[in-house]
Amino acid sequence: MNLTPISPRPPAWAVLAQALSEHRPVRARYRGVERFLCPHLLGWKNGRPKLLAYQAGGATSRGSLPRDTRQRWRSMFVDEIETVTIADRPWETADNYSLDTNNIDHIELAVPELN
C-alpha cells in the first residue's frame, strides 16, 4: 500500500481525518447538497483525494436518504467538498462496511472493519 499523497491535500482533508480518527460525524456541503457524513476511509483514486463515508443525515443529489441503511455509503472526491465541520451528533455506520469495496486505490486512513 502506497502511503504517499499523490496530489496536495485539500483544506477539507484535515477535518475529515480528525473526524475519522475520533469517530465523529461531519456536516459537509458536497455538490451543493448539505449532508451529515461519518468518515470511514480517506485515500486516493487516480491521484485525487477520496473519501468513503456513511451518510447519516441531510439530503442526497436524488433527494432524501435511502431507507435501507446499507445503501447510505458515499464515495466522494475530497477536493469537491465545499465546507466541512465536526458535527455534534452520534457517529454511525452500517454492517456492510468493508475495506475491500471502497473504490479507492491507495488507503491512507481507515476505520478498521467491524467484523
Steps between C-alpha positions, in 0.01 A plus 500: 500500500640840399461756780649796314246763393467517123374859490481774764239451767205740473390706804219256591750214548615605850146520641402169338813328635428629852137388480601156370761452775257608773190326354314829474260607225542808287261744341608549139382662180574285195386597152267759650326257739539507879567161658594344833781254433689250714844465338628142480787517253728764347728425209572561134324406174682571174717755682210688660412499871192289566269436796278205582234605750174377644232764445307533825282797408430786267404468137647326198528607138180296446309634800456319829716219639422138415302318769742207480791610718734266310456726195616822663868467409644794308825518310598859426801698390629706792596792275129538409387536863416868539474530879553255783473529879487251786135439593356449847308180439565123527740327260325233291590210276338202330577132533614469137809723539804342338848617408478283187211685335610858528590606142823657631843414358719597797365498857659752734267492802212263574266374769577131556238256374233437758480119468 
